[in-house]
Amino acid sequence: MTIVRAYVTPKHLLAGGILMLIGLLAPLSVYAADAAPAGEPLFAHRGLYAPGHFGNSYEAMGEREMRAILEEAVYWGFNRYGDWFDTIDCSDPFVDPLYNMGGALWDRKKANFRSAQAAGLKCDLIITPNHVYVDQCRPDLLAKKGKRVFGQLICPSKPEARAIILRNYENLFADLAKAGVHLAGLWPCLYDYGGCTCEACQPWILTFAKLCKEIDAIALEHHPGIEMHFLGWWWSDEEHRQFAEWAEAEAPGWARSIAMYVPYGETDVSDEKLPADCERRAFIHNGYADTASPRDIYGHLGPVIAPERLPQTLTTLKGHGVTGFMAYSEGNYEDVNRAILAGISSGRFAAVDEVLRAYAQRYFHADGESAAAWAAWLKQWGRPYEVDTAQARAEFERLCEGMPRDDWRVRQWDLKIELFRRHAAIMSEETWTEARLANAEAFWATREKLEREVYGLGVIRHGLAKPYTPVPWMKSWSDYVAQHAEEMAADM
């Protein structure tokens, strides 16, 4: 494989007293010599939403590691990059005199946005408007919570809380501009985190919309030309209707698009009414395999691939008149899915087999024949619970003959085979025998290797953490360990 590198030269431009462009320090990898001929893109807008939070790989990676991932995202066909400053457990970095979690995470995001710009990606900031810093959650300002409403939330119907929310975004937008980042899009989320169920905030969708209008005005001051888009995650039918009616009456043309939620196990978005001139886009969950159940998601069981679901989703969405998508990603475990989604949607590849052959050539040093074999091997993991792990292991060893085994993209699949081998052994018994416990210990040891040695993760939180591992024996194992903790400790 021949690699051609082009370098971005640092430049600084000072205009109107505002720093608009900062020198970009890193080289931009173009890989022009091995690029496949590009066909007509299926979608003009192809966004990678890669929030660094919960201890995932986007949070854990260093600046140069993330830069390499973004350059590869461009290679496969993404043209936008989005991140979210998840403030959970963080104090306000703009008032905290020490360099704690909030400041460290925010600086990392600024660096990643600069890397994205250097790679040619448009930058999107995802926001959850009334989700604030932990030190701002005063009892008298708290939002009223409910079924979909959780997190560090304050009530925007309270004037002091609203002022805090607006000041937070003033700080973020100004600091991004000062760092040389120009935001192309602002993407508010209604829930997860967000919301308030108090009477003054009802209906929440309209309180949210009006708050977003104020936040947008602040964003425009620091990022001229920024566009308003929305994420439709968890919106109800009634909320879509209310938003459309409000936007047409009060803010015509303001909402450029809504990325409609593609539910688990489905391949299309709904026909909800959108405001006039608002594009229907899609929010595609890129982090699970072909089927929603049994689950292989969020890297709990190693890398994932969806060779049937993702191409079908793209075909269905194109037929539905969708103009673009935002791909929701929670880490490097879905590296193959990033290639599939971007490779096909950008027109670089016509079918999933072409993408997987190119992937094998690029990362596994495969030639034509072995690349096709790799493609077939990878595709079986779209339904991982149906894989014969003994056969998968034998074929994997054959494909790896004579090639380096230490690259993370190879090693993650090596460990996935072992995870599913141990899982099958655990499922073959119903009680916690000594052998079954040994297989569980081997399962967790393998999982730890994935997290620490392959993905470089640290403290993993929320739905990515160990307690959420989607295996049917998880609860009974946890219960057994809790009940026999003392004797198990004595045996160690």
ZIRAVEN-V803162 format. One record per residue. N is the residue number from 0. PHI is phi in whole degrees, 0 to 359 (* if undefined). PSI is psi in degrees with one decimal (NA if undefined). D_CENTER is the distance of its C-alpha to the mean C-alpha in whole Angstrom. Layout:
BEGIN
((N	PHI	PSI	D_CENTER) (N	PHI	PSI	D_CENTER))
END
This chain:
BEGIN
((0	*	124.7	29) (1	267	133.2	30) (2	243	128.3	28) (3	252	128.5	29) (4	249	137.9	27) (5	242	144.6	28) (6	247	138.5	28) (7	269	122.4	27) (8	276	133.9	30) (9	299	133.1	29) (10	224	152.1	31) (11	228	133.9	31) (12	230	121.7	32) (13	249	117.0	34) (14	224	131.2	34) (15	60	26.5	36) (16	77	3.6	35) (17	243	131.4	31) (18	285	112.4	30) (19	261	-25.6	28) (20	216	131.0	27) (21	250	151.0	26) (22	302	132.0	27) (23	260	122.2	24) (24	277	-19.6	25) (25	252	154.2	23) (26	289	148.0	24) (27	257	117.3	22) (28	279	125.9	22) (29	256	-34.7	23) (30	54	40.0	24) (31	294	-34.1	27) (32	294	-28.8	29) (33	251	13.8	27) (34	286	136.6	25) (35	285	151.3	26) (36	301	131.9	28) (37	275	133.5	25) (38	268	-169.5	26) (39	287	127.3	26) (40	298	141.8	22) (41	288	-33.7	21) (42	223	137.5	19) (43	286	-32.4	20) (44	248	114.9	16) (45	229	91.0	13) (46	260	140.9	10) (47	254	112.6	7) (48	263	105.9	5) (49	236	73.7	4) (50	291	128.9	5) (51	272	100.3	8) (52	197	176.4	9) (53	60	12.8	11) (54	80	14.5	12) (55	288	177.7	9) (56	294	-29.6	10) (57	292	-30.5	8) (58	282	-35.5	11) (59	279	-29.5	14) (60	293	147.8	14) (61	285	170.7	17) (62	301	-41.3	17) (63	285	-33.8	18) (64	298	-46.1	16) (65	293	-35.8	13) (66	300	-41.4	16) (67	296	-40.0	16) (68	297	-41.6	13) (69	292	-38.2	13) (70	297	-39.3	16) (71	292	-34.4	15) (72	300	-40.5	13) (73	294	-42.4	16) (74	305	-43.9	18) (75	282	-22.1	16) (76	133	3.6	16) (77	289	148.9	13) (78	230	5.2	15) (79	222	154.5	13) (80	223	131.8	10) (81	232	147.2	9) (82	220	161.9	8) (83	230	132.3	10) (84	273	89.7	13) (85	286	111.4	12) (86	271	9.5	16) (87	303	131.1	17) (88	68	6.7	20) (89	255	138.7	20) (90	275	161.4	23) (91	298	112.9	24) (92	290	-14.4	23) (93	274	-6.5	26) (94	235	-17.2	29) (95	292	119.9	28) (96	287	-13.3	31) (97	253	164.8	29) (98	265	84.4	26) (99	258	-163.8	24) (100	305	-46.3	20) (101	301	-47.4	19) (102	294	-40.5	21) (103	294	-44.0	19) (104	294	-41.9	16) (105	294	-41.2	17) (106	298	-38.2	19) (107	297	-39.7	16) (108	293	-40.3	14) (109	299	-43.7	17) (110	298	-41.2	17) (111	292	-38.3	14) (112	297	-40.0	15) (113	297	-40.9	18) (114	296	-39.3	17) (115	297	-44.3	15) (116	298	-41.7	18) (117	299	-32.3	20) (118	278	-5.3	18) (119	95	13.8	19) (120	269	139.2	16) (121	286	144.6	16) (122	255	130.8	14) (123	240	135.1	13) (124	254	121.1	13) (125	271	135.1	11) (126	230	150.9	14) (127	237	91.5	15) (128	308	-44.6	19) (129	260	17.9	21) (130	269	116.7	19) (131	239	-176.2	21) (132	286	154.1	21) (133	298	-31.7	23) (134	282	-3.2	26) (135	260	-0.9	27) (136	274	65.6	27) (137	287	144.2	30) (138	304	-35.8	32) (139	282	-8.2	34) (140	249	-6.4	30) (141	297	144.3	28) (142	286	155.8	27) (143	274	128.2	28) (144	264	169.2	25) (145	194	-160.5	25) (146	304	-50.6	23) (147	260	1.4	20) (148	250	108.6	21) (149	206	164.1	20) (150	117	-171.8	19) (151	276	79.8	21) (152	247	139.6	22) (153	241	159.3	25) (154	273	114.8	27) (155	289	-8.4	27) (156	279	-9.1	31) (157	267	121.0	32) (158	308	-42.1	33) (159	292	-38.3	33) (160	294	-41.0	29) (161	297	-39.7	28) (162	296	-38.9	30) (163	297	-45.1	27) (164	301	-47.5	24) (165	294	-37.8	26) (166	295	-39.9	27) (167	304	-45.2	23) (168	286	-32.1	22) (169	303	-45.1	25) (170	296	-44.6	24) (171	294	-48.0	21) (172	296	-42.8	22) (173	295	-40.9	25) (174	291	-37.4	23) (175	298	-44.3	21) (176	297	-41.3	24) (177	298	-33.0	26) (178	279	0.0	23) (179	89	11.1	23) (180	266	130.1	20) (181	248	118.0	21) (182	280	131.3	18) (183	270	-31.2	18) (184	216	147.1	17) (185	244	128.4	16) (186	234	90.8	14) (187	283	146.1	15) (188	251	139.8	14) (189	283	-38.8	17) (190	223	168.9	16) (191	63	63.7	14) (192	265	156.1	15) (193	152	161.5	18) (194	114	163.6	22) (195	202	130.5	25) (196	260	11.5	28) (197	292	159.9	31) (198	299	-38.6	33) (199	294	-24.6	33) (200	267	3.5	29) (201	268	139.3	30) (202	286	138.7	29) (203	303	-37.4	26) (204	302	-35.8	24) (205	280	-37.4	27) (206	301	-44.9	27) (207	301	-47.3	23) (208	298	-43.5	24) (209	292	-38.0	27) (210	296	-42.6	25) (211	298	-34.5	22) (212	298	-40.1	26) (213	291	-40.1	27) (214	295	-38.8	24) (215	298	-40.0	23) (216	300	-38.1	27) (217	292	-42.9	26) (218	300	-40.8	23) (219	298	-29.9	26) (220	295	-34.0	28) (221	257	-20.6	26) (222	225	74.6	24) (223	307	135.3	26) (224	87	-2.1	25) (225	301	141.4	22) (226	252	149.3	21) (227	264	123.4	20) (228	233	165.5	17) (229	224	147.1	16) (230	262	127.2	13) (231	270	18.1	15) (232	303	118.3	13) (233	73	7.7	17) (234	294	140.0	19) (235	273	168.0	22) (236	302	-44.2	25) (237	294	-37.2	27) (238	293	-38.6	25) (239	299	-44.8	24) (240	297	-46.4	28) (241	296	-40.9	28) (242	295	-44.4	26) (243	299	-44.5	27) (244	294	-42.9	31) (245	296	-47.2	30) (246	297	-41.3	28) (247	294	-34.4	31) (248	276	-39.6	34) (249	252	-23.6	32) (250	214	60.6	30) (251	299	133.1	30) (252	78	-0.9	28) (253	286	-46.1	26) (254	279	106.6	23) (255	286	-31.8	22) (256	199	161.7	19) (257	232	123.5	17) (258	276	100.9	14) (259	287	143.3	16) (260	287	127.6	14) (261	266	108.6	15) (262	297	158.1	16) (263	307	134.1	15) (264	79	-0.2	18) (265	246	169.5	18) (266	231	16.3	18) (267	216	164.5	19) (268	257	170.0	19) (269	278	172.9	22) (270	261	27.6	25) (271	305	147.8	24) (272	294	133.1	27) (273	246	156.7	25) (274	300	155.6	27) (275	303	138.9	29) (276	67	17.2	27) (277	258	122.8	24) (278	286	143.5	22) (279	270	112.2	20) (280	244	-178.3	17) (281	230	146.8	14) (282	251	101.5	11) (283	261	125.3	10) (284	281	109.8	8) (285	267	-1.0	8) (286	257	20.1	8) (287	221	172.3	11) (288	280	-156.9	15) (289	289	-32.0	17) (290	244	147.7	18) (291	282	-21.7	17) (292	211	134.1	20) (293	294	148.7	21) (294	280	138.7	17) (295	226	95.9	16) (296	215	152.6	12) (297	58	20.1	10) (298	77	5.7	12) (299	302	-34.4	15) (300	243	31.4	17) (301	88	-162.0	16) (302	296	152.8	14) (303	237	157.1	13) (304	213	140.4	15) (305	231	70.8	15) (306	289	-17.3	18) (307	261	-48.8	20) (308	298	-48.0	17) (309	292	-47.4	15) (310	299	-39.2	18) (311	296	-39.1	20) (312	300	-45.3	17) (313	298	-42.9	18) (314	297	-45.9	22) (315	296	-45.6	22) (316	296	-39.1	20) (317	299	-42.1	22) (318	292	-20.4	25) (319	271	-2.9	24) (320	87	12.3	24) (321	291	139.0	20) (322	257	-7.9	20) (323	180	-179.9	16) (324	210	161.7	13) (325	240	122.7	9) (326	268	117.9	7) (327	277	117.7	4) (328	233	138.5	2) (329	244	17.8	4) (330	149	177.9	6) (331	290	-12.7	9) (332	299	-18.7	11) (333	252	33.0	9) (334	303	-41.2	11) (335	294	-40.4	14) (336	296	-34.7	12) (337	300	-43.4	10) (338	295	-43.1	14) (339	299	-51.9	15) (340	296	-48.5	13) (341	287	-38.4	14) (342	297	-41.4	17) (343	280	-44.0	19) (344	294	-28.0	17) (345	278	-11.7	19) (346	86	2.4	22) (347	292	-31.9	22) (348	226	145.3	23) (349	271	-23.5	24) (350	210	162.9	23) (351	295	-35.1	21) (352	298	-37.8	24) (353	296	-42.5	24) (354	299	-47.7	21) (355	292	-34.5	21) (356	295	-42.7	24) (357	295	-38.3	23) (358	299	-45.8	20) (359	295	-38.7	23) (360	295	-39.5	25) (361	286	-42.7	23) (362	250	-23.3	22) (363	252	5.0	24) (364	57	36.6	27) (365	272	149.1	28) (366	267	-172.3	31) (367	305	-50.1	32) (368	291	-46.3	33) (369	288	-28.0	31) (370	296	-39.7	28) (371	294	-38.4	29) (372	294	-40.2	29) (373	299	-42.9	26) (374	301	-44.8	24) (375	294	-39.4	26) (376	296	-43.9	25) (377	295	-39.2	21) (378	299	-32.2	22) (379	299	-25.5	23) (380	281	1.2	20) (381	297	-26.2	19) (382	233	75.2	21) (383	295	-27.6	21) (384	285	-8.6	24) (385	260	-2.1	26) (386	284	134.2	26) (387	279	104.9	30) (388	293	-28.6	29) (389	294	-46.2	32) (390	295	-40.9	32) (391	298	-40.9	28) (392	297	-45.6	29) (393	298	-43.6	33) (394	291	-38.7	31) (395	300	-45.3	28) (396	297	-38.6	31) (397	294	-43.1	33) (398	293	-28.5	30) (399	273	-1.8	30) (400	302	126.3	33) (401	79	5.4	34) (402	244	156.5	30) (403	297	142.0	29) (404	249	-0.5	27) (405	267	-7.6	25) (406	293	139.8	22) (407	297	-31.0	19) (408	291	-28.4	18) (409	279	-46.3	21) (410	295	-32.1	22) (411	298	-34.7	18) (412	284	-32.8	20) (413	303	-47.0	23) (414	286	-27.4	22) (415	295	-41.0	21) (416	304	-44.8	24) (417	294	-39.7	26) (418	301	-45.6	23) (419	285	-27.3	24) (420	295	-45.7	28) (421	292	-38.0	28) (422	300	-45.3	26) (423	298	-39.9	29) (424	295	-40.0	32) (425	296	-41.4	31) (426	290	-16.7	31) (427	284	-9.3	34) (428	238	158.0	36) (429	249	-19.2	36) (430	242	161.3	37) (431	273	81.5	36) (432	283	172.9	39) (433	299	-39.6	39) (434	292	-40.7	37) (435	294	-40.6	34) (436	296	-36.8	34) (437	295	-39.5	34) (438	294	-37.6	31) (439	295	-42.4	29) (440	298	-40.7	29) (441	294	-36.7	29) (442	301	-50.1	25) (443	292	-33.1	24) (444	295	-39.9	26) (445	294	-43.6	24) (446	300	-40.0	20) (447	295	-37.1	21) (448	298	-42.2	22) (449	301	-47.7	18) (450	292	-45.4	17) (451	270	-44.1	20) (452	269	-26.8	21) (453	261	-52.7	18) (454	264	-10.2	15) (455	65	35.3	17) (456	276	159.7	15) (457	242	-111.4	18) (458	276	108.5	18) (459	265	134.7	15) (460	231	173.9	15) (461	56	-142.6	14) (462	291	-7.1	13) (463	270	-9.6	12) (464	280	163.4	16) (465	309	-42.5	19) (466	300	-18.3	20) (467	263	9.8	18) (468	303	124.0	18) (469	274	60.5	19) (470	241	142.7	22) (471	293	-17.5	25) (472	268	2.1	27) (473	300	-48.8	25) (474	294	-44.4	27) (475	293	-35.0	31) (476	295	-45.7	30) (477	299	-42.5	29) (478	296	-43.8	32) (479	297	-45.0	34) (480	298	-41.6	33) (481	296	-38.0	33) (482	283	-24.3	37) (483	240	27.6	38) (484	301	-43.0	36) (485	293	-46.6	40) (486	291	-32.8	41) (487	292	-38.5	38) (488	295	-36.9	38) (489	293	-28.7	42) (490	279	-11.9	41) (491	284	NA	38))
END
